[in-house]
Amino acid sequence: MKIKTRSIKSVSPRILCFLAAALVLQVFFHHISSQNDSSISTLPPAPQAGHLKILSMGEQSALAKITLLWLQAFDSQGGIKLRYSELDYTRLTQWLDRIIELNSKSDYPMLLASQIYTMVPDTNKKRYALEYVYKKFLQRPEQNWRWLSQCAVIAKHQLNDFNLAVKYAQAIRKNAPGAPTWAKQMEVLLLDDIGEYETAEIILGGLISSKQFKDEKELIFLQDKLTEIKQRTVEK
């Protein structure tokens, strides 16, 4: 049976560029890994953004996905499963930065930072990951508010750091007007939890008077919550 072959000229230039970029990237990752020291858990330094963009050959989104897959797989080396707490978080976040620079529309790097790399027993690394998400939120509030809301929950329940949780929730209220009601009222609920009734009352009153909430049910809920907090202020 005769096998039909196609000329390479019939292959889309876009596909050829992608395959070439994938090959170059594979060689690149092998090179930086070989420059690594003897510790299997050492994450290599992230390259400069400009170098990665050149390597992408115009396929930055594709390169971002490949780099992300490589980074995710880094905790499994030679059949050995590493703990995330063994990774260098400074270098880890530098790699996340590079991926975001290649494709700023992707939410996956922030999902990893807020929901995966915060799940470590090392408190310092957990806080480092939380602050990384916070900094990225300030750069793109409307895109990243959901990840910061996750960080507020982690700060409250895993670190028992209510002040940090309030800081993140307050940032959402002040910087992400497009965030939903539940995200904007997180700060009020946290302040209520720690007994800061007067502050919670002022903030909640401001939210109601701002007329940001068009849904009547949401408005009624906020008004009921305000009445409840006012009563607690009197009883305090």
C-alpha positions in Angstrom: 0.0 0.0 0.0 1.4 3.3 -1.1 1.7 5.9 1.7 0.9 9.4 0.6 3.3 12.1 1.9 2.8 15.8 2.0 5.4 18.4 1.2 6.5 20.5 4.1 5.5 23.5 2.0 1.9 22.5 2.6 2.2 22.9 6.3 1.0 26.2 7.7 3.8 28.7 8.5 2.1 29.3 11.9 2.4 25.6 12.7 6.0 25.4 11.6 6.8 28.4 13.8 5.1 26.8 16.8 7.0 23.5 16.3 10.2 25.4 16.0 9.5 27.4 19.1 8.6 24.2 21.0 11.9 22.6 20.0 13.9 25.7 20.9 12.1 25.9 24.2 12.8 22.2 25.0 16.5 22.8 24.4 16.4 26.0 26.5 14.7 24.3 29.4 17.2 21.4 29.2 20.0 23.9 29.2 18.8 25.9 32.3 18.1 22.7 34.2 21.7 21.4 33.4 23.0 24.7 34.9 21.2 23.9 38.1 23.2 22.8 41.2 23.1 19.3 42.6 19.9 20.0 44.6 16.9 18.4 42.8 14.6 21.0 44.3 16.3 24.1 43.0 14.2 26.0 40.5 16.4 27.8 37.9 16.2 31.6 37.6 13.6 32.9 35.2 15.0 34.3 31.9 14.4 37.9 30.9 11.0 38.5 29.4 12.6 39.7 26.1 14.4 36.4 25.7 11.2 34.5 26.0 9.4 36.7 23.6 12.1 36.1 21.0 11.9 32.3 21.6 8.1 32.5 21.1 8.6 33.5 17.5 5.3 35.4 17.6 3.4 32.6 19.5 3.5 34.1 23.0 0.2 32.5 24.2 1.4 29.1 23.1 4.8 29.6 24.8 3.1 30.8 28.0 1.1 27.5 28.1 4.2 25.4 27.5 6.2 27.3 30.2 3.3 27.0 32.6 3.1 23.2 32.0 6.9 23.0 32.6 6.6 25.0 35.8 3.8 22.8 37.1 5.7 19.7 36.4 8.8 20.9 38.1 7.7 19.4 41.4 8.1 15.9 39.9 11.6 15.1 38.9 12.9 11.7 38.1 10.1 10.0 39.8 10.6 12.1 43.0 7.6 14.2 44.1 8.7 17.5 45.7 6.8 19.4 48.3 5.9 22.9 47.1 7.5 24.2 50.3 10.9 23.0 48.9 10.7 25.3 46.0 12.3 28.7 45.9 9.3 31.1 46.0 11.3 34.1 44.8 12.2 32.3 41.6 8.7 30.7 41.4 7.0 34.0 41.3 9.5 35.3 38.8 8.5 32.5 36.5 4.8 33.4 37.0 5.7 37.0 36.1 7.2 35.8 32.8 4.2 33.7 32.0 1.9 36.7 32.7 4.1 38.9 30.5 3.7 36.4 27.7 -0.1 36.2 28.1 -1.6 38.8 30.4 -5.2 37.5 29.7 -4.5 34.1 31.2 -5.9 33.6 34.8 -4.1 30.4 35.3 -0.9 31.8 36.9 -3.0 33.7 39.5 -5.0 30.5 40.1 -1.8 28.7 40.9 -0.4 31.4 43.1 -3.6 31.8 45.1 -4.9 28.3 45.4 -1.9 25.9 44.9 1.3 27.7 46.0 -0.5 29.0 49.2 -1.2 25.4 50.3 2.1 25.0 52.1 2.8 24.5 55.8 5.7 27.1 55.6 4.0 30.3 56.9 6.6 32.6 55.4 6.1 31.1 51.9 2.3 31.1 52.3 2.5 34.9 53.1 4.9 35.4 50.2 2.4 33.9 47.8 -0.4 35.9 49.3 1.5 39.1 48.9 2.4 38.2 45.3 -1.3 37.9 44.5 -2.0 41.2 46.2 0.6 43.0 44.2 -0.7 41.5 41.0 -4.2 42.5 42.0 -3.2 46.2 42.4 -1.8 46.0 38.8 -5.1 44.6 37.3 -7.9 44.9 39.9 -10.8 44.0 37.7 -9.1 40.9 36.4 -7.6 39.6 39.7 -10.1 40.5 42.4 -11.4 36.9 42.6 -7.9 35.6 43.4 -7.4 38.2 46.1 -10.7 37.3 47.7 -9.4 33.7 48.0 -6.3 35.1 49.7 -8.5 37.0 52.2 -10.1 33.7 53.1 -6.7 32.0 53.5 -5.4 34.8 55.7 -8.4 34.5 57.9 -8.8 30.7 58.2 -5.2 29.4 57.7 -3.1 32.2 59.2 -5.7 33.6 61.7 -4.5 37.0 60.5 -7.7 39.1 60.4 -5.8 42.3 59.8 -4.3 40.8 56.6 -7.7 39.5 55.5 -9.2 42.9 56.1 -6.4 44.5 54.1 -7.1 42.3 51.1 -10.9 42.7 51.4 -10.5 46.5 51.7 -8.4 46.6 48.5 -11.1 44.8 46.6 -13.8 47.3 47.8 -11.6 50.3 46.9 -10.0 49.2 43.7 -12.4 46.8 41.9 -15.8 48.5 41.3 -16.8 45.7 39.0 -16.5 43.1 41.6 -19.8 41.5 42.8 -21.6 42.4 46.0 -20.3 39.5 48.0 -16.7 40.4 47.3 -17.2 44.1 48.2 -18.9 43.2 51.5 -16.1 40.9 52.6 -14.4 43.7 54.5 -17.6 44.5 56.5 -18.1 40.8 57.4 -14.5 40.5 58.6 -14.7 43.7 60.7 -18.0 42.4 62.2 -16.2 39.2 63.1 -13.4 41.0 65.0 -15.8 43.4 66.8 -14.9 46.5 64.7 -18.6 47.5 64.6 -18.2 51.2 64.2 -15.9 50.9 61.2 -18.1 48.2 59.6 -21.1 50.5 60.1 -19.4 53.4 58.3 -18.2 51.3 55.4 -21.5 49.5 54.9 -23.4 52.8 55.1 -21.0 54.1 52.4 -21.6 51.1 50.2 -25.4 51.5 50.5 -25.3 55.3 49.8 -23.0 54.8 46.8 -26.0 53.2 45.0 -23.7 50.6 43.3 -26.2 47.9 43.9 -29.1 47.7 41.5 -30.4 44.4 42.8 -33.2 45.0 45.3 -32.5 41.8 47.2 -28.8 42.7 47.6 -29.8 46.2 48.9 -32.2 44.7 51.4 -29.6 42.3 52.6 -27.1 45.2 53.1 -29.7 47.3 54.9 -30.6 44.4 57.2 -26.9 43.9 57.9 -26.4 47.6 58.7 -29.3 47.5 61.2 -27.7 44.4 62.8 -24.3 46.1 63.1 -25.9 49.3 64.5 -27.6 47.2 67.2 -24.2 45.6 68.1 -22.6 49.0 68.3 -25.2 50.1 70.8 -24.8 46.9 72.8 -21.0 47.1 72.8 
